[in-house]
């Protein structure tokens, strides 16, 4: 007997995450660059557990239809974060750098797993980490809206 993924099967009619602690991290790589045809395939699950010590990539998109199961092409590279306080990231969470909102989590791409997870964030402005003048060690915070 096989298990059913509740996200892919549509069992959840709304986001089941009512309370959760925020995920904290530190920027360990600042990236530069934009692509118009990246072809990221976001997975169906709306959440991913991120463990203390994990390193994951942050990617921005300005595609308004971005979300689970969608293909994302227009991206800007923000950077890599090291998780300093683990938690669960959920589509709809807000991502902050040094207390300034960057955007909203829209999904996850597992192209590079098990090395790292691509965390895709919607932002009105598709601006890279270098263009934002981000610096190593800056605090990253991901919290429920």
C-alpha positions in Angstrom: 0.0 0.0 0.0 1.4 3.4 -0.9 1.1 6.6 1.1 -0.8 9.6 -0.3 0.8 13.0 -0.3 -2.0 15.3 1.3 -0.7 18.3 -0.7 -0.8 16.7 -4.1 -4.1 15.0 -3.4 -5.8 18.2 -2.4 -6.7 17.0 1.1 -5.9 20.4 2.7 -8.4 23.1 1.8 -6.5 25.7 3.8 -3.0 26.2 5.3 -2.9 23.9 8.5 -0.1 25.9 10.1 -1.8 28.0 12.8 1.2 28.7 15.0 4.9 28.2 14.5 8.2 29.7 15.7 10.2 31.8 13.3 13.2 30.4 11.4 16.4 32.4 11.9 19.5 32.3 9.8 22.6 34.2 8.8 23.7 35.1 5.2 26.8 33.0 4.3 26.9 33.8 0.6 25.8 36.9 -1.3 24.8 36.1 -4.9 24.5 38.2 -8.0 22.7 37.5 -11.2 19.3 37.2 -12.9 18.0 34.6 -15.3 14.9 34.8 -17.6 14.6 31.0 -18.3 15.6 29.3 -15.1 12.9 26.6 -15.3 12.6 25.9 -11.6 9.9 23.3 -10.8 8.3 24.1 -7.4 7.2 21.0 -5.4 3.6 20.5 -4.3 4.2 20.5 -0.5 3.7 24.0 1.0 6.3 23.5 3.8 9.8 22.3 4.4 11.6 21.7 7.7 14.9 23.5 7.9 17.4 22.3 10.5 19.9 24.3 12.5 23.2 24.2 10.6 21.6 23.6 7.2 22.6 25.8 4.3 19.9 26.7 1.7 19.7 29.0 -1.3 17.4 32.0 -1.5 16.0 32.9 -4.9 13.6 35.8 -5.8 11.0 35.8 -8.5 8.6 38.5 -9.6 6.2 36.1 -11.3 2.8 36.8 -9.7 1.5 33.3 -10.3 4.4 31.7 -8.5 3.4 28.9 -6.1 3.6 25.2 -5.4 3.7 23.0 -8.5 4.4 26.0 -10.7 7.4 26.4 -13.1 9.4 29.6 -12.4 11.6 31.2 -15.0 12.3 34.8 -14.0 14.6 34.8 -11.0 17.3 36.8 -9.2 19.8 35.2 -6.9 19.8 36.6 -3.3 22.2 34.3 -1.5 22.7 31.3 0.8 21.7 31.3 4.4 22.8 29.1 7.3 20.0 28.2 9.6 20.7 29.3 13.2 17.3 28.5 14.6 15.5 25.6 12.9 11.9 25.6 12.1 9.4 25.0 9.4 9.1 27.4 6.4 5.7 27.6 4.8 4.4 29.2 1.6 3.0 32.6 2.7 5.7 33.2 5.3 7.5 36.6 5.1 11.3 36.7 4.7 13.3 39.5 6.3 16.9 40.6 6.0 18.0 42.8 8.9 14.4 43.5 9.8 13.5 44.6 6.3 10.9 42.6 4.4 12.3 41.0 1.2 9.2 39.1 0.1 7.0 36.1 0.6 7.9 32.4 0.4 6.1 30.9 -2.7 7.6 27.5 -2.8 10.6 25.2 -2.9 12.7 23.6 -5.6 14.7 20.4 -4.9 17.0 20.4 -7.9 20.1 20.5 -5.8 19.0 18.2 -3.0 20.4 16.7 -0.8 23.1 19.5 -1.1 20.6 22.3 -0.5 17.1 23.4 -1.0 16.1 26.3 -3.2 13.7 28.6 -1.3 11.8 30.7 -3.8 10.5 34.1 -2.6 8.1 36.4 -4.4 9.3 40.0 -4.5 7.9 42.9 -6.6 11.5 43.8 -7.3 13.7 41.0 -8.8 17.0 42.4 -7.4 20.0 40.2 -6.6 21.8 40.1 -3.2 24.7 42.1 -4.6 22.4 44.7 -6.0 20.7 45.0 -2.6 24.1 45.6 -1.0 23.7 42.5 1.3 26.6 41.5 3.4 27.8 38.3 4.9 26.5 37.7 8.5 23.2 39.6 7.9 20.3 38.2 9.9 17.6 36.3 7.9 14.2 35.8 9.6 11.3 33.9 8.2 8.0 34.2 10.0 4.3 33.5 9.6 2.4 36.5 8.3 
